[in-house]
Amino acid sequence: MYSVLGVDEEGKKDILGIWIGENENAAFWTTMFNELKNRGVKDILIACHDNLSGFANALSTVFPKTENQLCIIHMIRNSTKFVSYKDIKQIMADLKQVYGAVNEEAALYALEEFKEKWDSKYLQIYRMWESNWTDLSEFYKYPTEMRRLIYTTNAVEGFHRMLRKFTKTKTNFPTDDSLKKSIYLSVKEISKKWNNPVRDWDKIIGQFMMFFEERFDEIRTA
């Protein structure tokens, strides 16, 4: 199951769609994004995702102006999968110097320091960050408040946890439609808690308008 969670101009979260599928490929994601577009999504400014196969290419096909931001939390999890217990605390501290840097230049410097320190033992970590750097580094150019909003997919994961809580008593669904109906009713209940805008939205929307002024004008005149 895949879901898209969006934040609108009022700073409120909303589930834009849920799809049940087995194939993670560009064709699947392209169909998904076209469906969002046909249902009225005019633009996506920044998309934070988990680097699923074909996702970024499909997104750029349907919404070519959208910026990709890989989820930093997932990157950290993937980086530390095979790290020894005795090294994990220091690895996490050194990675924080990378993703917590004040700008991209400082982040690259910290990444090179990480390489010098750990490359002989955990070569795969530096290679993972270096090969994905283009889509990892988008958020460095934005202020702190915007960074907190776009650097992780935790909001989606939180939604999935609540969804499992609502559906855990129903383990068998005779058809996909019955599953979709159960999910729809669960989403209606979960979204009742999303009445307030995200933290610091008054400041964040001003920042978005500054960085994406032309895009906001295009949306409002479309």
C-alpha positions in Angstrom: 0.0 0.0 0.0 1.3 3.5 -0.9 0.0 6.8 0.2 0.6 10.5 -0.7 0.3 13.0 2.1 0.3 16.7 1.2 0.4 20.0 3.0 -1.8 22.7 1.5 -1.5 26.5 1.4 -3.2 26.7 4.8 -0.5 24.4 6.3 -3.0 21.5 6.8 -2.1 17.9 6.1 -4.3 15.8 3.8 -4.1 12.4 2.3 -4.2 12.9 -1.5 -4.5 9.3 -2.4 -3.9 5.7 -1.4 -2.9 3.0 -3.9 -2.7 -0.8 -3.5 -0.1 -2.3 -5.8 2.8 -4.8 -6.0 5.1 -3.2 -8.5 7.4 -0.3 -7.6 8.3 1.0 -11.0 8.1 4.2 -13.1 4.9 3.1 -14.9 3.1 2.7 -11.6 4.3 6.0 -10.2 3.5 7.8 -13.4 -0.1 6.5 -13.3 -0.3 7.6 -9.7 0.9 11.2 -10.4 -1.3 11.5 -13.4 -4.2 10.6 -11.3 -3.3 13.3 -8.7 -3.0 15.8 -11.5 -6.4 14.8 -13.1 -8.0 15.2 -9.7 -6.9 18.8 -9.3 -3.3 18.8 -7.9 -1.9 21.8 -9.8 1.7 21.7 -8.6 4.0 20.0 -6.1 6.7 22.3 -4.8 8.9 19.8 -3.0 8.4 16.0 -2.7 10.1 14.1 0.2 10.3 10.4 -0.5 12.2 7.2 0.2 14.0 6.8 -3.2 11.6 4.1 -4.4 12.5 2.7 -7.8 11.3 4.9 -10.6 9.6 7.4 -8.3 11.8 10.4 -9.1 11.7 9.9 -12.9 7.9 9.5 -12.8 7.5 12.6 -10.7 9.6 14.7 -13.1 7.6 13.5 -16.0 4.2 14.6 -14.6 5.4 17.5 -12.4 8.6 18.6 -14.0 9.3 21.6 -11.7 9.0 19.6 -8.4 12.1 19.3 -6.3 13.1 15.9 -4.9 14.2 15.5 -1.3 15.2 12.1 -0.1 14.1 11.3 3.4 17.1 11.9 5.7 15.7 9.5 8.3 15.5 6.6 5.9 19.0 7.4 4.7 20.3 7.2 8.2 18.5 3.9 8.8 19.9 2.4 5.6 23.3 3.7 6.4 23.4 2.1 9.9 21.9 -1.3 9.0 25.2 -3.2 9.3 27.1 -0.9 11.7 28.6 -2.6 14.7 26.8 -1.8 18.0 30.0 -0.4 19.5 30.3 2.1 16.6 26.7 3.1 16.1 26.7 6.0 18.6 29.7 7.7 17.0 28.5 7.0 13.5 25.2 8.7 14.3 27.0 11.7 15.8 29.2 12.0 12.7 26.3 11.7 10.3 24.5 14.4 12.2 27.4 16.8 11.3 26.4 16.1 7.7 22.6 16.4 7.7 22.7 19.1 10.5 25.1 21.4 8.7 24.2 25.0 8.2 24.6 24.8 4.4 25.6 22.4 1.6 29.3 23.5 1.6 29.6 22.7 5.4 27.7 19.4 4.8 30.1 18.3 2.0 33.0 19.1 4.3 31.5 17.0 7.1 30.9 14.2 4.6 34.5 14.2 3.5 35.5 14.1 7.2 33.2 11.2 7.7 34.8 9.4 4.7 38.3 9.9 6.1 37.3 8.5 9.5 35.1 5.6 8.5 35.8 4.6 4.9 38.2 1.8 5.8 35.5 0.2 8.0 32.1 1.3 6.5 32.9 2.2 2.9 29.2 1.7 1.8 27.9 4.6 4.0 29.9 7.3 2.2 29.2 5.8 -1.2 25.4 5.8 -0.4 25.4 9.5 0.6 27.7 10.5 -2.2 25.7 8.8 -4.9 22.4 10.2 -3.7 23.7 13.7 -2.9 21.8 15.6 -5.5 18.4 14.6 -4.0 19.7 14.6 -0.4 21.0 18.1 -0.5 18.0 20.1 -1.7 16.9 21.1 1.8 20.2 22.9 2.7 19.2 26.0 0.7 16.1 26.5 2.8 15.6 28.0 6.3 15.3 25.8 9.4 11.5 25.9 9.6 11.2 24.7 6.0 13.8 22.0 6.5 11.8 20.5 9.4 8.8 20.2 7.1 10.6 18.7 4.1 13.5 16.5 5.3 11.6 13.4 6.4 8.6 11.2 5.5 7.8 10.7 9.2 4.4 12.3 8.8 3.4 9.5 6.3 4.9 6.8 8.6 2.9 8.2 11.5 -0.3 8.1 9.3 0.5 4.4 8.5 0.9 3.6 12.1 -2.5 5.1 12.9 -4.0 3.3 9.9 -2.7 -0.1 11.2 -4.3 0.7 14.6 -7.7 1.3 13.0 -7.6 -1.8 10.8 -5.7 -4.3 13.0 -9.0 -6.0 14.1 -9.9 -6.7 10.5 -7.3 -9.1 9.2 -9.2 -10.6 6.2 -10.6 -8.6 3.3 -12.5 -10.6 0.6 -11.8 -8.1 -2.1 -9.6 -5.1 -2.8 -12.8 -2.9 -2.7 -13.6 -4.0 0.9 -10.0 -3.2 1.9 -10.2 0.3 0.2 -13.5 1.0 2.0 -12.1 0.1 5.3 -9.0 2.3 4.7 -11.2 5.2 3.5 -13.3 5.1 6.7 -10.1 4.9 8.8 -8.6 7.9 6.9 -11.8 9.9 7.7 -11.3 9.2 11.4 -7.6 9.9 11.4 -7.9 13.2 9.5 -10.3 14.6 12.1 -7.1 15.4 14.2 -5.6 17.4 11.4 -7.5 20.6 12.0 -4.5 22.7 12.9 -1.7 23.8 10.5 1.8 22.4 10.9 4.2 24.0 13.4 5.4 27.5 12.5 3.2 27.6 9.4 2.9 31.4 9.5 6.6 31.7 9.0 6.9 28.7 6.7 4.3 29.9 4.2 6.1 33.2 3.9 9.4 31.3 3.2 7.7 29.2 0.5 6.3 32.3 -1.1 9.7 33.9 -1.2 11.4 30.8 -2.8 8.5 29.9 -5.1 6.9 33.2 -5.9 6.4 32.6 -9.6 4.9 29.1 -8.9 2.4 30.5 -6.5 1.4 33.1 -9.1 1.0 30.4 -11.7 -1.2 28.3 -9.5 -3.5 31.2 -8.6 -4.0 32.3 -12.2 -4.4 28.8 -13.6 
